[in-house]
Amino acid sequence: MKEYTVLAVLSVGLALLLDRWLHTMLVRKGTFWIAMGIMFLFKIPSNGYLTGRPIVLYNADHFLGIRLWTIPVEDFLFGFGLITVTLVLWEYFVTKSRAA
């Protein structure tokens, strides 16, 4: 089973559900996508360095084997989920504290 693939896809799904459930709707905002682009611009060289050396190794049994440069596609999915959840929670709590 491709555990890393399943978990990466789940992280994206859960991040999108959390965005909708908390009514932050960040994924509908252009500023979110600009921020995501900037973060991935920094992720690509740092993750590429770690996976290209190889400092970080992946077991081929646990991911699809599809890579962009040297980076497994699952790293991009997981990164999207992780960053999105962080931004959604940040936006939710900032908005909630301003309303109080």
N, C-alpha and C positions, 0 to 999 in steps of 0.2 A: 504494500500500500504506500502511496505517496503522501506521507504524513505532513511534510512541510508544505506541499501544495494545498492540501485540504485546509490546514490551519491558516495559510496565507489568504486563501479565498474567504474563509470564515471571518478573518479579521477585517477584510474589506466590507463584507456584508454587515457585520456587527457595527462597524463605524458608521455606515450609511443609515442603518436602523436607529442608532443612537442619535444621529443628527436629526432625523425626522421625529423621533419620540420626544426629544427635548425641545423641539421647535426652533432650533437654531438655524436650520436651513443653510448652513455654510456652503454646501456643495453647489448651491444656486448662485453664489456670489462670485463675481469676477476676481475680487481681491483674494479669495480663497485659492483660486487656481494660479494666480500670480505668485502667492506665497508658496504654494506646492511646487511650482516650477523652480523657484529660487532654492528651495530645500533640496530638490532633486539634483540641481546643478552642483551642489556641494556633496551630495550623496554619491554621485557617480565616480568622481575621482577617489574619494576616500574608500568606498566599497570596492571599486575596481582595483585599488592598490592591495587591499586585504585579500581579495579573491584571486588576484592575478599573480601573487608572489609564489606560492600560495601560503598565506598565513592562516587563512580560514579555509578549511576543507569541508566538502559536502559529500555525504554518502549518496551515491547515485540511486540507491534503492528508495530514497525518501523525497526526491524531487523530480520534476519532469526532465531535466537535463537541457532545457532551453535556456540559453544565456544571451544577454545583450552585452557585448564586449566580453568581459569575464564574469559578469554578475548574473546569477540565476534570476529568472523572471520573478520567482517567488519573493526575492528580496525587495523588489519594487512594490509588489502587492502588500507585503507585510509592512513596509515602510509607509505606504499610503494609509493603511489601517491605523498604524500607531500614531502617525502625525495627525490624522483626522480626528481620532478619539481625543487626543490631547487638546487640539484646537476647539473641538465641540465643547468639551468640559470647561475649558477656559472661558469661552464665550458665554456659556450657560451661567456659570458662577459670577462672572463680571456683571452680566445683565441682571441677575437675581440680586446682587448686592447693591446695585444702583437703584433698584426698585424699592428696596427696604428703607 
